[in-house]
Amino acid sequence: MSFRDLAAAVGMNSASVHYHFPTKGDLARARVIRCRQSLERVREEIDRKEGTVKGAAEGKLRRFFGVLVEAFGGNDRVCLAAAVTAERDLVESGVVEALVRF
């Protein structure tokens, strides 16, 4: 992936993408953080809906994994964390730190 390809995909010029993300590592780190935050919001919503009653843990896990299956199951997508983990030795330390937190 190049910044030019990314810029074309989102309708921006390459310089604008570079302004917000000077390196591919900065872009990858931001994407990992965004995915983590998104899953945290999902977890918080599940916690609110399922509550803390006895036996709620199983329901929470089923709902959470249901979200993951819906997002990744049966298509060509792969979890960002899994993809980056596979290339962990090749990415910048800031990306690895965000990945570990994820």
C-alpha positions in Angstrom: 0.0 0.0 0.0 1.3 3.5 -0.8 0.2 6.8 0.6 -0.9 7.7 -3.0 -3.2 4.6 -3.1 -4.6 5.4 0.3 -5.2 9.1 -0.6 -7.0 8.1 -3.8 -9.2 5.6 -1.9 -10.3 8.3 0.6 -10.5 11.2 -1.9 -7.5 13.2 -0.5 -4.2 14.2 -2.0 -1.1 12.4 -0.8 0.3 15.4 0.9 -2.8 15.6 3.2 -2.4 12.0 4.2 1.3 12.7 5.0 0.4 15.7 7.0 -1.8 13.6 9.4 0.4 10.5 9.2 4.1 11.4 8.4 5.1 7.7 8.2 3.3 4.4 7.5 4.1 3.5 11.1 2.1 6.5 12.3 -0.8 5.4 10.1 -0.6 1.8 11.3 -0.4 2.9 15.0 -3.5 5.2 14.5 -5.4 2.3 12.9 -4.6 -0.2 15.7 -5.7 2.4 18.3 -8.9 3.1 16.4 -9.7 -0.7 16.2 -9.0 -1.1 19.9 -11.2 1.8 20.8 -14.0 0.5 18.6 -13.9 -2.9 20.3 -13.8 -1.2 23.7 -17.1 0.6 22.8 -18.6 -2.8 21.7 -17.5 -4.4 25.0 -19.0 -1.5 27.0 -22.3 -1.7 25.2 -22.4 -5.5 25.8 -21.7 -4.8 29.5 -24.6 -2.4 29.7 -27.0 -4.8 28.0 -25.9 -7.9 29.8 -25.4 -6.5 33.2 -23.6 -8.2 36.0 -26.2 -10.9 36.9 -25.0 -14.5 37.6 -24.3 -16.3 34.3 -23.9 -13.0 32.4 -20.3 -13.8 31.4 -21.3 -16.5 28.9 -23.8 -14.1 27.3 -21.3 -11.4 27.1 -18.7 -13.7 25.4 -21.3 -15.0 23.0 -22.3 -11.4 22.0 -18.7 -10.2 21.7 -17.6 -13.2 19.6 -20.8 -12.7 17.5 -19.6 -9.2 16.7 -16.2 -10.6 15.6 -17.8 -13.4 13.5 -20.1 -10.8 11.8 -17.1 -8.6 11.1 -14.6 -11.2 9.9 -16.5 -14.5 9.3 -17.3 -15.6 5.8 -15.4 -12.9 3.9 -11.9 -12.0 2.9 -11.2 -9.7 5.9 -8.7 -10.4 8.6 -8.4 -8.8 12.1 -6.0 -5.9 12.0 -4.3 -7.1 15.2 -3.7 -10.6 13.7 -2.4 -9.1 10.4 0.0 -6.7 12.2 1.1 -9.4 14.7 2.2 -11.6 11.8 4.5 -8.8 10.7 5.4 -7.6 14.2 9.2 -7.7 13.7 8.8 -5.4 10.7 6.8 -2.6 12.1 7.8 0.4 14.2 7.9 0.1 18.0 5.0 2.6 18.4 2.8 0.2 16.4 4.0 -2.8 18.5 3.1 -0.9 21.7 -0.3 -0.1 20.4 -0.8 -3.7 19.3 0.2 -5.0 22.7 -2.3 -2.7 24.3 -4.9 -3.9 21.8 
